[in-house]
Amino acid sequence: TQSTGRMVSFCTRRFKSLFKKDLSLYPRAIRRLRTACERTKRILSNYYEATIVIDSLCNDIDFYMQITREEFVDLNSDLFNHTITLVEKVLFRAGLDKREIHDVLLVGGSTRISIIQHLLKEFFQGKVPINIPQVKLELVVLQYEQLSSVEAYGTTI
C-alpha cells in the first residue's frame, strides 16, 4: 500500500543518514524493509509505538528504529484524510446521505489503522466502524443476496 511505501522511504532516508548507504541500490534489503514495515503497521494499529529491527539489512549493518503511531500518521495524513473524500464520492454516486447509513463495515488491511477508524467514526457521526475479515464479508454478502431475493410471503423468486 501507499502507506507502507511511505514508511519504507522514511526508513530508507533514516538508514542513509545514519550509515551513508543508499538502500535503493539493494533490492533484497528493500524487500526485507517492506516486510518489516508491513508488520510494524499492524503493530501500530494496536500499540502507540513499534520497533523495526532487521539484522544485517545491508552490508552486515543491523537496522533498528522506533516509530510512534503519531509519526506514522504524520507520514500518511493526506492519504488517511483522502479516505473520507473517497467515502463522500461513493455516497454521492449512490445517491445516499451519510445519515442513511446504519452500519459501517471495514474490510482490508489498512482499515485496521486506528486513525482511519477514527476519521470514519467522526464522519458517520459516532457510528463505530466494524472491522471484519474478508471471509466474514463474503458470508454477509451471501446472506444479503438470499434475503433480498425473498418476497413478502417468504417465497424465493
C-alpha positions in Angstrom: 0.0 0.0 0.0 1.0 3.6 -0.3 1.3 4.0 3.5 3.8 1.1 3.6 5.7 2.7 0.7 6.0 5.9 2.6 7.2 4.1 5.7 9.8 2.3 3.6 11.0 5.7 2.2 11.2 7.1 5.7 13.3 4.2 6.9 15.5 4.4 3.8 16.2 8.0 4.5 16.9 7.3 8.1 19.3 4.5 7.1 21.1 6.7 4.7 21.5 9.5 7.3 22.9 7.0 9.8 25.1 4.8 7.6 25.7 6.8 4.4 24.3 3.9 2.3 21.6 4.1 -0.3 19.3 1.1 0.3 17.5 1.6 -3.0 20.6 0.0 -4.6 19.9 -3.2 -2.7 16.5 -4.8 -3.8 16.8 -7.6 -1.2 17.2 -5.0 1.6 14.2 -3.1 0.4 12.1 -6.2 0.3 13.1 -7.1 3.9 12.4 -3.5 4.9 9.0 -3.5 3.3 8.1 -6.7 5.1 9.2 -5.2 8.4 7.2 -2.0 7.7 4.0 -4.0 6.9 4.5 -5.8 10.3 5.1 -2.5 12.1 2.0 -1.0 10.5 -0.1 -3.8 12.0 1.6 -3.4 15.4 0.8 0.4 15.3 -2.9 -0.5 14.9 -2.8 -1.8 18.5 0.1 0.0 20.2 1.4 3.5 20.3 5.0 2.6 19.4 6.7 -0.1 17.5 10.3 -1.1 16.8 11.7 -2.1 13.5 14.7 -4.5 13.9 16.4 -6.0 10.9 19.6 -7.9 11.4 22.2 -7.4 8.6 19.9 -5.3 6.5 22.7 -4.2 4.2 26.4 -5.0 4.2 26.2 -6.6 7.6 24.6 -3.4 9.1 21.8 -4.0 11.6 18.9 -1.6 11.4 17.0 -0.6 14.5 14.4 2.2 14.6 11.5 3.1 16.8 8.4 4.7 15.3 5.3 6.0 17.0 1.8 5.9 15.8 1.8 9.7 15.6 4.9 9.6 13.3 3.2 7.1 11.1 0.0 9.2 10.9 2.1 12.3 10.1 3.8 10.4 7.3 0.4 9.5 5.8 -2.1 12.0 7.0 -3.0 13.2 3.5 -3.7 9.5 2.5 -5.9 9.0 5.5 -7.8 12.2 5.0 -8.4 11.2 1.4 -10.2 8.2 2.6 -13.1 10.4 3.7 -13.1 12.1 0.3 -13.5 8.7 -1.3 -16.4 7.7 1.0 -18.1 11.0 0.2 -17.8 10.3 -3.6 -19.2 6.8 -3.1 -22.2 8.1 -1.1 -22.8 10.8 -3.7 -22.7 8.3 -6.6 -25.1 6.0 -4.7 -27.4 8.9 -4.0 -27.1 8.4 -0.3 -26.6 10.8 2.6 -24.3 9.7 5.4 -27.3 9.8 7.9 -28.9 7.0 5.9 -26.0 4.6 6.7 -26.8 2.3 9.5 -23.6 0.3 9.8 -20.1 0.9 8.6 -18.2 -2.3 7.7 -14.5 -2.2 7.1 -12.6 -4.8 5.1 -8.8 -5.0 4.3 -5.5 -4.4 6.0 -5.5 -0.6 6.1 -8.9 -0.5 7.7 -7.2 -1.7 11.0 -5.3 1.6 11.2 -6.8 3.4 14.1 -6.8 6.9 12.5 -8.9 5.6 9.6 -11.4 4.1 12.1 -11.4 7.4 14.0 -12.0 9.5 10.8 -14.8 7.3 9.7 -16.4 7.3 13.1 -16.3 11.1 13.1 -17.6 11.3 9.5 -20.5 8.9 10.3 -21.4 10.9 13.5 -20.3 8.4 16.1 -21.1 5.1 14.3 -18.4 2.7 15.2 -16.9 1.0 12.2 -16.9 -2.7 12.4 -13.7 -4.3 11.0 -14.5 -7.8 9.6 -12.2 -10.3 7.9 -12.7 -10.9 4.1 -14.3 -14.3 4.7 -17.0 -12.9 7.0 -17.7 -10.2 4.5 -18.4 -12.8 1.8 -20.8 -14.6 4.2 -22.6 -11.3 4.9 -22.9 -10.6 1.1 -24.3 -14.1 0.6 -26.9 -13.6 3.4 -27.9 -10.3 1.9 -28.3 -11.7 -1.5 -30.5 -14.5 -0.1 -32.6 -12.1 2.0 -33.0 -9.6 -0.9 -34.4 -12.3 -3.1 -37.3 -13.2 -0.7 -40.8 -11.8 -1.4 -43.3 -10.7 1.2 -44.8 -14.2 1.6 -41.4 -15.8 2.2 -41.1 -17.4 -1.3 -37.9 -17.1 -3.3 -38.1 -15.5 -6.7 
